[in-house]
């Protein structure tokens, strides 16, 4: 047994001021703690005041320090710590290690427990299991879009990317994001990331009450603990650790229509014409595999899609983009003019079987081979395959089947002994089996797509959609929840899965609106449209053999309701886009559970999975059992809330949740034509005139709707929607705040100086103050029936204050 105490100063990831450190603090180099007992080495690094990294090795030596998930600058960062006889402290955490057993206890700066070992690590060959105490008050969230209730407590999960249609209980599914968030424990909230790509598992008090267990079939014991205090802080620090999502192009927030498949370019044109004739907003048409020649990626069918460039130009003239699928399997078609196969074989770009031959599997094109995406050169080659589509103007790409999925084997994927070559990304060159690479294979696939598009079209933001991923994949792609079904329970599941992805780093998320399989009823499709209006990405998608699912399929009455909600999404785009830019900067999801900003609501007695928030301003109070006409209760955060559609104040009652406290509840009666939405007192909500495509320039002023009250503020944001806004300060950001109260006779608006050099589309701002009690105002026009006062102001980049009194 020996103790290694580091003594030299290293660079700090998040430097602490002298005032922030205890007076006894001493400068420490990595590691903050390292000790070997019986040949097992435990090393703990303080990479930030609120994040520690823990590694354990039975060989006495740590494996290669590289990661597919954690950013290199975070992984190698260190902060100064205060040493103790049995551990160390940072400004935010206290870490203690039992000198006899190496049991680890982590608490916050006040000594409240965060994560405590419940038992020593256990081993079974290469497999390991870690055991942590699970406090009585803890609720568990995360692990990506796992099925079932949003709270993971009391259940077990496997992380192994699997092509499997979504049911309420199916596990595993398409993604492996080994990060979980705990809320409601003594320290408030914390997060854990197990950075291990092998098949892994998590158990939250299912097998053993009061114990969280997690482990993997092989690979390193390497995990991070984030002390956040609040859910928002933990999620944002997880984004700092694994990467922030890029800002999507503007058009990606518009309405998107898809099907497996639209069978010809003429069918796509006719659908776009129908949308425009019906005045139904549309920004994207998706092409599934049947646009290809014999389902071969990077081809087009010469009969049904003879000229991709012309199709792109035709629909582009009507404000519509094309997104095309490009699965990762390459058809084995030697010497038949299929360049992806011939080039890839010549350059040795494909995955090998255990016997050294090129691995082959059966997928949509038949016998197929697979690029070796863990190899940097193979990813770069893959990126070049998009050059013709980029030249034709295809706007975005869809990487499906990338678990990877195979049709001809019971496991639905590659054999575990398939051989991959790893190089780049901080790894030393080596080979690895599929058992290690499987969960990151899809992520490296869409990474190659994203980086290839950056090289081919450097002045535009790439848009990539993936089905499979691993932690950190949010840096390169949006995702969707996979093959769901048309049922009310699946709509509820779509909400919880999307919320969970947002808590797991993936803010840009979608689900197949209406259900991929089965065919929705008229009421179900309408309600799904209403809910999807407030989700990050809105894509209607269905499979072959299912009934048509376009917005007009159930008649004019249903189409009118669906259109009204999609139109509202387009009017709300300035709010969406400002939230999106915040997501890009901070990692905070746009769509979030109510407890994200109100942690006390983690115990809400009526939050059954159908309610969520869009930013801090709006609460969508959905019905968990949408097929039922019975009234239901929805929980609202503390404060005053107003009906978004009518401006009526929500009438709440207090429900006593026993030891978990009391909660404000609003009683709602379902209506097919209305999804209940509430706006927070203290909100400034930006909106724009209606457009049919987000590529259109709105005509008229930017509307600012103000519900005065506590913490009344918003951020206005705009850019060209295409380029990286960080370049040349090509953005405009302006903070707006207000003071006053709903029903008060004095409101003050304060506009801060605008940041950035971009000139947004609006030249005027039309401000509407809600809850105005008087029949007159010092400026503006009063609407006594609506209790509003409205005034129009010139847009300005300079600081200004506007006072409205009665």
N, C-alpha and C positions, 0 to 999 in steps of 0.2 A: 504494500500500500504506500502510495506516495502522493503528495500534494504538489501541484505545480501552480505557483502564484506568479502571474505576469506582472511586470513592473514598468514597462515602457509606454509612453503616450502614443496613441494612434489617432487618425483622423476621425472626427465625429460625424455621424450621419445627420443628427439633429442637435447642433451644439446647445449646451445648457449655459445659461448665464451663471455667474458666480452666486447670484442671489438665489438661483433655483436649486443649487446644490447644498446639501448639509455641510456644516462647517468642517466636519471630519472627512469630507470627500477627498479621495486621492485619485490621481490620474492612473488609469489602468489600461494596459494593452489587452488584446484578446489572448486567452479567454478570460471572461469574468470569473468563471469557475471551471476547474478541470481536476478530475480525481479518478484514479483507477482502484477498483476493489475486486480482487480475485480474477484479474485479467479483463474485467469489464470496465471500459472507459466511459465516463460521463463528462460531457463538455457542455457548458452553457455560455452563450454569448449574448451580451446586451447590445442589440443592434440599434436600439432607440430607447429613450426613457420608458416607453410604454410597450416595447416588443422585445421578447427574448426568444432565442433560438436554442433548442435542446437537441443534442445528438448523443446517442448511446451506441457503443460498439463492443461486441463480445470478443473481438480479436485484439483489442488494445490499441488499434489504429483506426482512425476515421477514414471512410472511403473518400473518393474524389469529391471536392467541394464544387459541385455544379448543379444546376436546376433548370428544368423546363418551365417552372412556374414563377419562381421568385426573381425579381429583378436583381442583376448583379450588384448594383450600387447599394441596394438594401441588404443583400445577403452578406456582403463583406464589410458593411459599416459597423462601427463600434462607438459607444459612448462611455464616458467616465462613470465609474461606479464607486460606491462606498463599500469597502470590504468588511466582512464580519467573519468570525471564526468558522461559521457554518454556511457561508454564502455571501450574498452581497445585496445592495440596494441601489436603485436608481431614483430619480425624482418621482417616479410613478409606481414603482413595484418593489416588493421585498421578496427575494428568492432565498430559500433555505434548503439545504441538503443534509439529510441525516448522515453523519460521518460513518456510521456502521453499516447502513443498508443502501445508501444513495437514494433514499426516498426523497422526492422533491415536493416542496410546498411553495406556492406562489400566492402572495397577497398584494393588495393595493397599498398605496402609501400610508393609509390609515390603519393598515393591519387587517383589513377585511379579506377573507379568503377568496381567491380566484380559482386556482386549480391545485388540487392536493392529491398525491398518489394514494390510491386505495389499496394497492398491492404492488409488489415488485413486477417488472416486466416478466412475462412468461414466454417460453420458446418451444417450438416443435419443429425441429430441423431448421430450415430457413425462416419459417414463420415466426412472427412475434405478436404479442398482444400487450398493450398498455392499459392500465386500469386507473381511473380517476374517480374521486368522490363526486357524486351528483347530489347537490343540495336539494332539500325539499321544495324550495321556492323556484328552482330553475326551470325555465322553458327553453327548448332547444329548436333551433331553426338552421336552415342552410342545406348543404350537400347538393346544391343545384336543384333541378326540377324533379326531385323525388315525388312519388305519388302519395296519396293519402292526405291527411290533415297537415296544415302548415307547421304545427308543433310536432317535432319528431320524438318527443319524450315517450318512452314506453315501447319503442319499436327498434328493430334492427334493420340494417341496410347493407347491401353489397355494392361496391363500386367497381364495375366492369362494363365498359361500353358495349351495349347490346342492342341489336336491331329487334325491337319488340314493340308491338302496338300498345298504346297506353290504355291501361285499365286502372281502376281505383286502387288496386293493391299490387300491381305488378312491380317487381324489382328483381334484378337491375334493369335499367333502361339505357338510354343513349349516351349519358354523360357521366363523367367521374370528376366531381369537384370536392375533394376531401377537406372542406372547410365547414366548421359549424360555429354558430353564434349562440351563446347562452345569455338569456335575459331573465331578470327577476331574482337572481341570487344576491347574496349579501353585498357583493361589490358592484351590483348594478348590472353590468354586462361585460362579457369578455368573448374572445374568439380563439379558435384553435385551427391551425392548418397543418395537416400531416402531409409533408412533401414527399410522397412515395407513389410512383407510377404503377406499381404492381397491383394485382387484384387485392382490394382492401375491404375492410368492413368496419362498421360503426354500430355500437349497441348502446342505447341510452336508457338504462334501467329496465331493459326487457328481460334479459337472462338473470340479472342480479339487481334487485331493488337498491337504489342509492348508488349505483356504479355506472359510469360511462366507460366503455371499453372500445378500443380501436386498435387495428393492426393490419398486417399485410402478409401475403404469401412469401415475400422475399424483399430484398432491397434494404435501404438504410432506415434506421430509426432516426428521423429528422423531422422535428415539428416546431412550430412557432406558436407562442402564446401572446395574444394582444390584450392588454388591459385598457379598456376604453371607458368604462363607467356608464356610457349610454350606448344604445344600439347604433345610433348614427355614427358615433365616433369610431366604434369597432369596424363597421362596414367601410368607412372611409379610410381607415388605416389599413384594412385588408387590401383595398385598391392601391394604396401607396406601396404595399408589399409586393403585389403581383401585377400591377399595371392598371392604368385608367383606360376606359374605353375611348376609342377615337370619336370625334364628332362626326356623325353620319351626314351625308349630303341632305339638303332640305327635302328633296323629293321622297326620301325614304320615310318621312313622317306622314305622307299622304295615303289615301286609300289605294289598296293593291289587290288586283284580281288574278287568281291562279286556278289551275286545274291540271290534273293528271289524266289527259293532256288536252290542250287545244291543238288540233291536228293539222292545221295549215296556217300559212301567213294570211290567207284571205279570211279565215275564221277570226284571227286576231284583229284584223282591220275592221271586220263587221262588228265585233264586240266593242271596240273603241268608238265606232260610229254610234252604236246604241247608247253608250254612256253619254256621249256628247249630245245626242238628240234628246235624251231624257233629262239633261241638265243634272247629271249625277257626277259629283267630283271624282276624278280618277287621276292617279299619277303613275301607276306601274302595272304592266302586264307581265306575268311570269310564263316562261316556257319550260315545260317538263320534258322528259327524255324523248318524246316522240317527234320533236323537231329535228332530231339527229338521224343520220343515216345508219340504220340497223343498230340504234342505241349506242353508237360509238362516240365517246366524248370528243369535242372539238371538231365535229363535222356538222353539216346540215343536210337534210334530205333534199336532193335536187328537184324532186317533183313537188313536194308540199311546201318547202321553204327555199325556193330557188335563189333568192337574193336577200340575204339578211340585212345588208346595208340599206337596201330600198325600204324594207319593212321598218327598220329603225327610223329612217327619215320620214316615212309616211305617218307613223303614229307620233313621232317626235314633233311634227308640225302641229299636232293637236294637244301638245303638252304631256305626252305619255312616254315613259321610259320602258325599256325592255331589260328584264333580268332573266338570264339563261342558266339552266342547270349544267354543271360540268362535274360529273361524278369522278371519283379518283381511280376507278378501274380503267385500264387501257385494253381495248380488245386485242386479242392475239390474232393479228391479221398480217402475216409477213408478206412482203413483196406484193402488196395490193394497193399501194399508193397511200397507205395510212401512216403518215409521217410520225405521229406520236409513238407508235410501236416500233417502227424501223429505227428512228433516231434513238429512242430510249434503249433498245437492245444494243445498238452499236456503241452507245456511250456507257453501257452497264449501269443504267439508272434504276433497275427494278430490284425488288426484294427477292432474296434467294431462299430456297428450301434448305432443309438441314443437310441434304446431300450435295449442295453446291449448285444445283440447277436453278434456273429462274422459277420462282414459285408461281403456280397457276391456280386460279379459282374460277368458279362459274358465277357470273353476275348477269346484269341485263344484256350486255352484248354477246353473251356466251362465254367461252373460255377467255379469261382476262389475266393480265399481269398488273403489278402494283408498284408505282414509284416508291423509292426508298426515302421517304420524307424526312427521316432523322439525319440524312446526309445533306449538308448545305448545298453541295453542287446539284443534287437532285431537285431540291426545292427551287433553285434558280432556274434549272432547265424547265421544270413544271411551269414556272411563271412565264416563260417565253411562249408557251403554247397558246396564250391568250391574245397574241399579237393581232391575229386576223379579226377576232371579235372586237377588240379595242379599236382597230381601224374602222370597223363597220359602225362603231358608236354604241355597242351594247353597254348599258350603264352599270350593271352589277352582275354578280355571279353567285351561284348556289351550289355549295359542296355538300352533296347528300351521300348516303351509304358509306360514310367514312368512319364507322366504328372500328375496323372495317367490316362490312357485311358481305357474307357469301351465301349462295343458295344451295350448294351441293354437299354440305357437311352438317351433321347434327349440331355442332357447336356454333354454327352460323358465322364463324370467323376463321382466321388463319390458325393453323396448328401452333401450339406454344413453342415449338422448337424452330419455327421459321426464323431466319437470320436477318437482322438489320444491321446496317453500318451507321455508327454515330460519329459525327464530327461537327465542329463549330458549336456555337451557342455556349461556349465556355467549357465544353467537354473535350477531353483528349480523345483522339481517334481510337475506336475500338468497335468490336461487334457486340451485339446483344440479342437475346432471344425475344420472341414476341411476347413472352410472359412479362417482360419488363416494359416493352415498347407499346403494347396494345392500347393502353389508355391515353397515350399522347399521339398516336398515329394520326388520328383525325385532326388534332390541333396543328400538327406540323403540316398536314395537307392544306388547311385553309390559311395557315401562315404563309406557305409558298404562294398561294393565290394572291393574298393581300400584298405581299412584298413585290410580287411580279407586276401587279397593277400599279404600284407606286413607281416602279421603274418605267413602265410603258406609258403611263399617263400621269406624270409627276405634278401637274397643275390641278388635279382633281382628287378629291377624297375617294378612296376605294369603298365599295360596298360589297361585302361578302356575307353570305348566310351559311351557317353550318348546322349539322344535326348533332355531331359528336364533338366533345371537347374535354379538356382537362383544366385544372386551375390555371388562371393566367391567360386563357384563350380569349378573354374579353378584349385584349389588346389588338386583335386582328379581325374580329367578326361579330356579327349579330347571330342570334340563334333562335330556334323555335322548339316547341316541346315535342314535336314528332307526330306520329300517326295516331290521332285521337278519333273519337267516334261522336256521332250525333245523339247526344242525350243531355238531359238537364244536369245529371251528376257530372258529366264531363265538362260542362260549362263551369260548374263550381270548381272542378279540378283545374281547369285552365287558369282560373284566378289564383289559386294557391300555388301552382307550379310557376307561374310568372312572377309572383311575389317572391318566391323562394330563390329563383334565379337572380333577381335584383339584390337580394341579401347575400348572394354568393358571387358577386362581382359582375354578373352579366346583366347590365341595365338594358341593352338593346335586345328585346325579346318579343316573340310573337307566338301565337298558337293558330292552328287551322280553324279559322272562324266558321262556325256552322258544323264543324266536325269533318274529318278527312273521310271517314267511312260511315255508311248507314243512311244518310239523308235526313236533314232536320225537318221538323214540322214548321209551319209558318211562324207560330209564336216563338219557337225556340230560335230560329234564325234571326228573327227581329230582336229578341232579347240579347242574343250574342252580338249583333251589330251594335246595340246600345252600349253594352259593356266594353266592347273593343274600341269604341270611340275614345275611351280614356286610357287605353293601353299604349305602350311605346310604339309598337308596330302593328298595323292593321292589315292583315292579309286573309282574304276569303279563299279557301283551298279545299278541293275535294278529289276523291279518287275515281278511277274508271269504274263504270257500272253503277255509280251512285246517281241520284237524280240531279238535274241542273241546280246550281246553287248561286247563280248570279242574283243581284239584289232585287230584280223585278219578277222572280219566278213565281211568287205567290199572289200576284195581282197588284193593282194600283194602290190599294189602301196600305198593304204591308210595305210596298216599295216607298210610299210617301213617308212612313215613319222612319225607315232605314235611311232615306235620303236626308231627312231633317237632322238626324244624329251625325251623319257624316259631314253635313254642312257645318254643324256646330264644331266639329273637330277642326275644320278648316278655319273657322272664325277664331278659334282658340289657339291657332298656330303660334302667335307671338309668345303666348304663355308656354306652350310646349317647347318652343325653340330655346327660350331662356332657361328652362329646366334642363334641356339637353346639354346646353353649354355648361351649366353647373355640374351636371353629371360628368362631363369630359374633364372638368377641372378638379373635381373633388371625389368622384366615385359614388356620390349619393344617387340612388336610383330615383327615377321620375315617379314610377309606380311603386308604392311602398305600403306595408301594413300600417295600421293606425298606431301601433306601439313604436314605430320608428321614431317619430317626433314626440310621442307621448308614452314613455315607457310604462307608466302606471296602467296603461290599457292592455298590457300583456295578460292581465287577469280579467279582461272584460267578459261579463257573463253571456253576452249575446253576440260576440264576434265569432260566427260559425264559418268564416272563410269566404263570404261573398262580398264583404265590404273592404274597401281599400282607399288610400289617399293618392291623389295626383299632386305631387309637391305638398306644400303646407296649406295651400289655399282651398282645395276641393276634397270632399269626402264623397265617394260613390257608395251609396248605402244599398247594395244589392240584396236580393232575397236568396238565401242559401237553398231554398226549395222552390225554385222558380216555377215548377209545374203546379204548385198549390196556389189557389186563390185566397187563402186565409191570410188575415193580417199578421204582420211579423214585427218584431222589435229590432231596431238597429241602434248600435252604440255610437255616440258622438263624443269627441274629446271635450274637456271642460271648456266653458266659454259659450258665447252666443253664436248660433249657426243659422243660416238663412237659406231658404229654398232657392236653388240656383235658377229655377224656371219661373217662379212667381214672386220672389223676394219676401215671401212671408217668413217670419221668424219661426224656427222649429220649436214646437211645443214638446218639451222633454219632461220626463219623470225620472225620479231617482230610484234605481234598483239597488238593493242592498245585497252585496255579494259576500256577506259574512266576513270571514277573516281577510278576504282579499279587497275589501273596501267597497265603496259605492260607485255607481256608474250612471251617467246621464243616458237615458234611453228615449228614442223617439218611436212612436207607434205608426206603422205605415201599412197602407192597404194597396196591394199590387194592382197596377194598371198596365195593360199591354202596350200602351202608347207612351209610357213615361218610365224612365229609370230615375229613381230618387237620387238627386245630387245636391249637396249642401256646400255653401261657401262660408268661410270663416270670417267672423267679425275681425277687422283689422287686415283686410285684404285689398290690394290693388291688382286688378286682373286685366292684363292687356289683351285686346282682341283686334281683329282686322276685318275689313270688308270681305265678303264671300268671293272666292275665286274657284274656278273649276280645276285648276292645277296649281301646285305650289311653284311652278315655273312662271306663272302669271304674276304681274305686278298689281297688287291691290290698288283700287282707285278710291281715294277718300282719306280721311284722317285715321290715325291710330286711335282706337278707343281705349280709354282707361276707366274701368269701372271700380269705384271706390266704396268699400264698406268700412267706414272709419272705426277705429278701435285700437286695442293694445297691439303693439308690435306691427304697426301698419307700414308695409314696405313692399317693394318689388324691384326687380332688375329688368330693364329693357335691354334686349340684345338682338343684334342683327349682323349678318355678314353676307357674302355673295352666295353662300350655300354650297360652294364647290371647292374652293382652295382651302388650304390650311390657314385658319384665321390668325395663327401666331406669326405668319410671315407678313412683313411690311405693315404690321398693326392694322391688318385688313378686317377690322371688326368695329362695332360700336357697342359700348356697354355703358349704361347710365342707371344710377340708383335713384329711385323715387320713394319718398316716404310721406306719411301724413300724420297729423295729430288731430284729435277730436274724438267724438264718440257717436255711435249710431243714435239718432234722435236728438243730437246736440245742434246748437245753432251757430257753431263756428268750426270750420275745418280749414287746416293749413296744409298745403301741399308744398313739398320741398324737392326740387330737382337738383341733383348734384352735377358737377361738371362731367361731361361725357368723356369716356376714354376711347382711344382708337381713332383711326383716320377714315374708316369706312363711312359712307353716307347712306343711311337707310332709306327705304322707299317713302316713309311718311314725311310730310312737310308740316303737318298740323297734328295736334292731339286733341281729341274730344273727350273731356273729362265728365263723367257722370257720377255724382255723389248720391249714394243710396241712403235711405232712411232720413231724408230731409223733412223736418217737421213743419216748417213754416210755409206760408203762401208766397213769400218773396225771398230774394237773396240779393246780396250786394253786387253780384255779377252772375251772369248766366240766366238760363230759362228754367223756371220751376214747373214741374208736372205734378200737380197736387194729387192726381189720382194714383200715380206711381210713387209718390213721395221721393222724387228725385230733383236734383238741380243739375243742369248740363251747361257746360261752357267749352268753347273752342280756343285753343292756345296755339301760337306758332311753335313749332319744334325748335329747340335751341340746345346748343352744346354747352352753354354757360350755366353756372349755378343761378337758381332763381327760387323765389317763394311766392306762392299764391294764397291769399286768404279769402275765404268765402264766409260771409256772415249773413244772418237774417235781418 
